[in-house]
Amino acid sequence: MSKNRTAEQAPGLDGYADMFKALSNPHRLKIFMRLSSCCVPGTVFEAEAAATACVGDLGQNLGLSPSTVSHHIKELHRAGLIRMERRGQKTDCWVDPEVLSTLSQFFGAMPAA
């Protein structure tokens, strides 16, 4: 899936598969949920805002080495689930509100059981 997707372009089946594959790992799911809960959907990213979390902060209490946390974050980024910005020695991560909207639309389009 392209990392340059716009709001008008929903991912195809391969894009959704990449997202769900990334989220199928319990540690990546927990990191994604931490980012989703700390960031208010619909807010515009500002590097100084509290809507981001540093990579080191995301790994707290997961029982993982920093390199493993970094790997999981890279996989979430590769799948288009999170965005990242390098600031000196720190890397800020956040969930783009469009991603949450896209996932919501996917599940909203599922037929009711």
Backbone as JSON Lines, residues from 0, in Angstrom:
{"i":0,"aa":"M","n":[0.85,-1.17,0.0],"ca":[0.0,0.0,0.0],"c":[0.89,1.23,0.0]}
{"i":1,"aa":"S","n":[0.51,2.19,-0.75],"ca":[1.29,3.41,-0.85],"c":[1.17,4.22,0.44]}
{"i":2,"aa":"K","n":[2.29,4.77,0.86],"ca":[2.26,5.62,2.05],"c":[1.74,7.0,1.71]}
{"i":3,"aa":"N","n":[1.54,7.28,0.43],"ca":[1.08,8.59,-0.01],"c":[-0.41,8.6,-0.34]}
{"i":4,"aa":"R","n":[-1.16,7.71,0.26],"ca":[-2.59,7.6,0.02],"c":[-3.28,8.85,0.54]}
{"i":5,"aa":"T","n":[-4.28,9.33,-0.22],"ca":[-5.04,10.49,0.22],"c":[-6.35,10.02,0.83]}
{"i":6,"aa":"A","n":[-7.08,10.95,1.43],"ca":[-8.34,10.61,2.09],"c":[-9.34,10.03,1.11]}
{"i":7,"aa":"E","n":[-9.28,10.45,-0.16],"ca":[-10.25,9.97,-1.14],"c":[-9.93,8.56,-1.62]}
{"i":8,"aa":"Q","n":[-8.71,8.09,-1.4],"ca":[-8.3,6.79,-1.88],"c":[-8.32,5.78,-0.76]}
{"i":9,"aa":"A","n":[-9.32,4.92,-0.76],"ca":[-9.35,3.85,0.21],"c":[-8.38,2.77,-0.28]}
{"i":10,"aa":"P","n":[-7.73,2.06,0.64],"ca":[-6.82,1.01,0.2],"c":[-7.6,-0.13,-0.45]}
{"i":11,"aa":"G","n":[-6.94,-0.82,-1.36],"ca":[-7.55,-1.99,-1.97],"c":[-7.46,-3.15,-1.0]}
{"i":12,"aa":"L","n":[-7.84,-4.33,-1.47],"ca":[-7.79,-5.51,-0.61],"c":[-6.39,-5.79,-0.11]}
{"i":13,"aa":"D","n":[-5.38,-5.58,-0.95],"ca":[-4.0,-5.8,-0.5],"c":[-3.63,-4.82,0.61]}
{"i":14,"aa":"G","n":[-4.09,-3.58,0.5],"ca":[-3.8,-2.59,1.53],"c":[-4.45,-2.95,2.85]}
{"i":15,"aa":"Y","n":[-5.72,-3.37,2.79],"ca":[-6.39,-3.8,4.02],"c":[-5.69,-5.03,4.6]}
{"i":16,"aa":"A","n":[-5.3,-5.97,3.73],"ca":[-4.61,-7.17,4.21],"c":[-3.31,-6.79,4.92]}
{"i":17,"aa":"D","n":[-2.57,-5.82,4.37],"ca":[-1.34,-5.36,5.02],"c":[-1.63,-4.77,6.39]}
{"i":18,"aa":"M","n":[-2.7,-3.98,6.48],"ca":[-3.07,-3.38,7.76],"c":[-3.41,-4.45,8.79]}
{"i":19,"aa":"F","n":[-4.25,-5.4,8.39],"ca":[-4.69,-6.42,9.34],"c":[-3.55,-7.37,9.69]}
{"i":20,"aa":"K","n":[-2.65,-7.62,8.74],"ca":[-1.49,-8.45,9.04],"c":[-0.62,-7.77,10.1]}
{"i":21,"aa":"A","n":[-0.4,-6.47,9.94],"ca":[0.39,-5.74,10.92],"c":[-0.29,-5.75,12.29]}
{"i":22,"aa":"L","n":[-1.6,-5.6,12.31],"ca":[-2.34,-5.56,13.57],"c":[-2.56,-6.94,14.18]}
{"i":23,"aa":"S","n":[-2.23,-8.01,13.45],"ca":[-2.44,-9.35,13.98],"c":[-1.42,-9.72,15.06]}
{"i":24,"aa":"N","n":[-0.33,-8.96,15.14],"ca":[0.66,-9.19,16.19],"c":[0.19,-8.46,17.45]}
{"i":25,"aa":"P","n":[0.09,-9.17,18.57],"ca":[-0.42,-8.54,19.8],"c":[0.37,-7.3,20.24]}
{"i":26,"aa":"H","n":[1.68,-7.32,20.07],"ca":[2.48,-6.15,20.48],"c":[2.21,-4.96,19.57]}
{"i":27,"aa":"R","n":[2.11,-5.21,18.25],"ca":[1.82,-4.11,17.34],"c":[0.42,-3.57,17.58]}
{"i":28,"aa":"L","n":[-0.52,-4.46,17.87],"ca":[-1.88,-4.02,18.16],"c":[-1.9,-3.13,19.4]}
{"i":29,"aa":"K","n":[-1.14,-3.52,20.43],"ca":[-1.09,-2.73,21.66],"c":[-0.46,-1.36,21.39]}
{"i":30,"aa":"I","n":[0.61,-1.32,20.59],"ca":[1.25,-0.05,20.25],"c":[0.28,0.83,19.47]}
{"i":31,"aa":"F","n":[-0.43,0.24,18.5],"ca":[-1.41,0.99,17.7],"c":[-2.52,1.52,18.59]}
{"i":32,"aa":"M","n":[-2.99,0.71,19.52],"ca":[-4.05,1.15,20.43],"c":[-3.57,2.27,21.35]}
{"i":33,"aa":"R","n":[-2.32,2.2,21.79],"ca":[-1.76,3.27,22.62],"c":[-1.74,4.57,21.84]}
{"i":34,"aa":"L","n":[-1.3,4.49,20.6],"ca":[-1.26,5.69,19.77],"c":[-2.67,6.21,19.49]}
{"i":35,"aa":"S","n":[-3.59,5.31,19.21],"ca":[-4.97,5.71,18.9],"c":[-5.62,6.37,20.1]}
{"i":36,"aa":"S","n":[-5.33,5.9,21.3],"ca":[-5.98,6.45,22.49],"c":[-5.35,7.76,22.94]}
{"i":37,"aa":"C","n":[-4.08,7.98,22.6],"ca":[-3.44,9.23,23.04],"c":[-3.68,10.36,22.05]}
{"i":38,"aa":"C","n":[-4.11,10.03,20.87],"ca":[-4.31,11.03,19.82],"c":[-5.79,11.21,19.56]}
{"i":39,"aa":"V","n":[-6.24,12.43,19.57],"ca":[-7.64,12.72,19.31],"c":[-7.87,12.66,17.79]}
{"i":40,"aa":"P","n":[-8.73,11.74,17.31],"ca":[-8.99,11.69,15.88],"c":[-9.5,13.03,15.36]}
{"i":41,"aa":"G","n":[-9.01,13.4,14.21],"ca":[-9.44,14.65,13.6],"c":[-8.55,15.83,13.91]}
{"i":42,"aa":"T","n":[-7.57,15.66,14.79],"ca":[-6.67,16.75,15.08],"c":[-5.56,16.78,14.04]}
{"i":43,"aa":"V","n":[-5.05,17.94,13.79],"ca":[-3.95,18.11,12.85],"c":[-2.66,17.89,13.62]}
{"i":44,"aa":"F","n":[-1.75,17.14,13.02],"ca":[-0.49,16.86,13.69],"c":[0.35,18.11,13.82]}
{"i":45,"aa":"E","n":[0.85,18.33,15.01],"ca":[1.84,19.36,15.27],"c":[2.94,18.7,16.08]}
{"i":46,"aa":"A","n":[4.17,18.88,15.64],"ca":[5.29,18.19,16.27],"c":[5.36,18.44,17.77]}
{"i":47,"aa":"E","n":[4.9,19.59,18.22],"ca":[4.98,19.93,19.65],"c":[3.76,19.45,20.43]}
{"i":48,"aa":"A","n":[2.75,18.99,19.75],"ca":[1.5,18.61,20.43],"c":[1.65,17.31,21.21]}
{"i":49,"aa":"A","n":[0.76,17.11,22.17],"ca":[0.78,15.89,22.97],"c":[0.15,14.73,22.2]}
{"i":50,"aa":"A","n":[-0.2,14.93,20.95],"ca":[-0.84,13.89,20.15],"c":[0.16,12.9,19.6]}
{"i":51,"aa":"T","n":[1.41,13.02,19.95],"ca":[2.42,12.08,19.47],"c":[3.05,11.38,20.65]}
{"i":52,"aa":"A","n":[3.65,10.27,20.36],"ca":[4.39,9.54,21.39],"c":[5.75,9.19,20.82]}
{"i":53,"aa":"C","n":[6.76,9.34,21.61],"ca":[8.1,8.98,21.2],"c":[8.2,7.45,21.17]}
{"i":54,"aa":"V","n":[8.99,6.94,20.25],"ca":[9.16,5.5,20.09],"c":[9.5,4.84,21.42]}
{"i":55,"aa":"G","n":[10.4,5.44,22.18],"ca":[10.79,4.87,23.48],"c":[9.63,4.78,24.45]}
{"i":56,"aa":"D","n":[8.74,5.78,24.42],"ca":[7.58,5.78,25.31],"c":[6.6,4.67,24.97]}
{"i":57,"aa":"L","n":[6.48,4.35,23.69],"ca":[5.5,3.35,23.26],"c":[5.84,1.95,23.75]}
{"i":58,"aa":"G","n":[7.12,1.7,23.98],"ca":[7.53,0.36,24.39],"c":[7.48,0.09,25.87]}
{"i":59,"aa":"Q","n":[7.12,1.11,26.65],"ca":[7.09,0.93,28.11],"c":[6.1,-0.16,28.49]}
{"i":60,"aa":"N","n":[6.53,-1.0,29.41],"ca":[5.71,-2.07,29.99],"c":[5.29,-3.14,28.99]}
{"i":61,"aa":"L","n":[5.98,-3.24,27.86],"ca":[5.68,-4.31,26.91],"c":[6.62,-5.51,27.1]}
{"i":62,"aa":"G","n":[7.7,-5.31,27.84],"ca":[8.65,-6.38,28.05],"c":[9.45,-6.71,26.79]}
{"i":63,"aa":"L","n":[9.64,-5.7,25.93],"ca":[10.37,-5.89,24.68],"c":[11.62,-5.03,24.67]}
{"i":64,"aa":"S","n":[12.61,-5.49,23.93],"ca":[13.82,-4.69,23.77],"c":[13.5,-3.49,22.87]}
{"i":65,"aa":"P","n":[14.26,-2.41,23.01],"ca":[14.02,-1.24,22.16],"c":[14.08,-1.56,20.67]}
{"i":66,"aa":"S","n":[14.98,-2.47,20.27],"ca":[15.07,-2.81,18.85],"c":[13.82,-3.54,18.36]}
{"i":67,"aa":"T","n":[13.21,-4.34,19.23],"ca":[11.98,-5.05,18.86],"c":[10.82,-4.07,18.75]}
{"i":68,"aa":"V","n":[10.75,-3.12,19.68],"ca":[9.71,-2.08,19.61],"c":[9.88,-1.29,18.31]}
{"i":69,"aa":"S","n":[11.1,-0.94,18.0],"ca":[11.38,-0.2,16.77],"c":[10.92,-1.0,15.53]}
{"i":70,"aa":"H","n":[11.19,-2.3,15.54],"ca":[10.74,-3.16,14.44],"c":[9.22,-3.13,14.3]}
{"i":71,"aa":"H","n":[8.51,-3.25,15.4],"ca":[7.04,-3.25,15.36],"c":[6.52,-1.91,14.85]}
{"i":72,"aa":"I","n":[7.14,-0.83,15.26],"ca":[6.72,0.49,14.8],"c":[6.96,0.64,13.3]}
{"i":73,"aa":"K","n":[8.08,0.13,12.83],"ca":[8.37,0.18,11.39],"c":[7.35,-0.63,10.6]}
{"i":74,"aa":"E","n":[6.91,-1.75,11.15],"ca":[5.89,-2.56,10.46],"c":[4.55,-1.84,10.42]}
{"i":75,"aa":"L","n":[4.19,-1.17,11.49],"ca":[2.95,-0.38,11.5],"c":[3.04,0.76,10.49]}
{"i":76,"aa":"H","n":[4.19,1.37,10.4],"ca":[4.4,2.46,9.43],"c":[4.36,1.92,8.01]}
{"i":77,"aa":"R","n":[5.03,0.8,7.77],"ca":[5.05,0.19,6.43],"c":[3.63,-0.15,5.96]}
{"i":78,"aa":"A","n":[2.79,-0.58,6.88],"ca":[1.42,-0.94,6.54],"c":[0.52,0.29,6.38]}
{"i":79,"aa":"G","n":[1.06,1.47,6.64],"ca":[0.29,2.69,6.49],"c":[-0.6,3.01,7.67]}
{"i":80,"aa":"L","n":[-0.38,2.36,8.8],"ca":[-1.24,2.57,9.97],"c":[-0.81,3.76,10.82]}
{"i":81,"aa":"I","n":[0.48,4.05,10.82],"ca":[0.96,5.19,11.6],"c":[1.88,6.05,10.74]}
{"i":82,"aa":"R","n":[2.08,7.27,11.19],"ca":[3.02,8.18,10.54],"c":[4.14,8.45,11.52]}
{"i":83,"aa":"M","n":[5.29,8.81,10.98],"ca":[6.47,9.03,11.81],"c":[7.19,10.29,11.35]}
{"i":84,"aa":"E","n":[7.81,10.96,12.3],"ca":[8.64,12.11,11.98],"c":[9.86,12.1,12.88]}
{"i":85,"aa":"R","n":[11.01,12.18,12.28],"ca":[12.27,12.2,13.02],"c":[12.55,13.62,13.49]}
{"i":86,"aa":"R","n":[12.86,13.76,14.78],"ca":[13.24,15.05,15.35],"c":[14.5,14.84,16.17]}
{"i":87,"aa":"G","n":[15.64,15.06,15.53],"ca":[16.91,14.83,16.22],"c":[17.07,13.36,16.54]}
{"i":88,"aa":"Q","n":[17.28,13.05,17.79],"ca":[17.45,11.66,18.2],"c":[16.12,10.97,18.49]}
{"i":89,"aa":"K","n":[15.05,11.71,18.45],"ca":[13.73,11.14,18.74],"c":[12.94,10.94,17.45]}
{"i":90,"aa":"T","n":[12.04,9.99,17.5],"ca":[11.11,9.77,16.41],"c":[9.71,9.82,16.99]}
{"i":91,"aa":"D","n":[8.9,10.76,16.52],"ca":[7.51,10.86,16.96],"c":[6.65,10.0,16.06]}
{"i":92,"aa":"C","n":[5.65,9.38,16.65],"ca":[4.71,8.53,15.91],"c":[3.3,8.97,16.24]}
{"i":93,"aa":"W","n":[2.4,8.86,15.26],"ca":[1.0,9.17,15.51],"c":[0.15,8.44,14.49]}
{"i":94,"aa":"V","n":[-1.11,8.27,14.86],"ca":[-2.09,7.65,13.96],"c":[-2.78,8.77,13.21]}
{"i":95,"aa":"D","n":[-2.72,8.69,11.9],"ca":[-3.41,9.66,11.06],"c":[-4.91,9.41,11.21]}
{"i":96,"aa":"P","n":[-5.71,10.43,11.5],"ca":[-7.16,10.23,11.65],"c":[-7.79,9.58,10.42]}
{"i":97,"aa":"E","n":[-7.2,9.77,9.25],"ca":[-7.73,9.15,8.03],"c":[-7.64,7.63,8.11]}
{"i":98,"aa":"V","n":[-6.62,7.12,8.81],"ca":[-6.48,5.67,8.96],"c":[-7.63,5.12,9.79]}
{"i":99,"aa":"L","n":[-7.94,5.8,10.9],"ca":[-9.06,5.35,11.73],"c":[-10.37,5.41,10.95]}
{"i":100,"aa":"S","n":[-10.53,6.45,10.16],"ca":[-11.73,6.59,9.33],"c":[-11.81,5.48,8.3]}
{"i":101,"aa":"T","n":[-10.69,5.17,7.68],"ca":[-10.64,4.11,6.67],"c":[-11.01,2.76,7.27]}
{"i":102,"aa":"L","n":[-10.44,2.46,8.44],"ca":[-10.77,1.19,9.09],"c":[-12.23,1.15,9.51]}
{"i":103,"aa":"S","n":[-12.74,2.27,10.0],"ca":[-14.14,2.35,10.39],"c":[-15.06,2.13,9.19]}
{"i":104,"aa":"Q","n":[-14.71,2.75,8.07],"ca":[-15.51,2.57,6.85],"c":[-15.48,1.12,6.38]}
{"i":105,"aa":"F","n":[-14.33,0.47,6.52],"ca":[-14.22,-0.93,6.12],"c":[-15.19,-1.79,6.91]}
{"i":106,"aa":"F","n":[-15.18,-1.63,8.23],"ca":[-16.06,-2.43,9.06],"c":[-17.51,-2.01,8.93]}
{"i":107,"aa":"G","n":[-17.74,-0.73,8.63],"ca":[-19.11,-0.26,8.41],"c":[-19.72,-0.82,7.13]}
{"i":108,"aa":"A","n":[-18.86,-1.18,6.18],"ca":[-19.35,-1.72,4.91],"c":[-19.62,-3.22,4.97]}
{"i":109,"aa":"M","n":[-19.25,-3.84,6.08],"ca":[-19.47,-5.29,6.23],"c":[-20.97,-5.54,6.44]}
{"i":110,"aa":"P","n":[-21.5,-6.59,5.79],"ca":[-22.91,-6.91,6.0],"c":[-23.15,-7.39,7.44]}
{"i":111,"aa":"A","n":[-24.28,-6.99,7.98],"ca":[-24.63,-7.4,9.35],"c":[-24.95,-8.87,9.38]}
{"i":112,"aa":"A","n":[-24.58,-9.53,10.48],"ca":[-24.81,-10.98,10.6],"c":[-26.22,-11.26,11.02]}
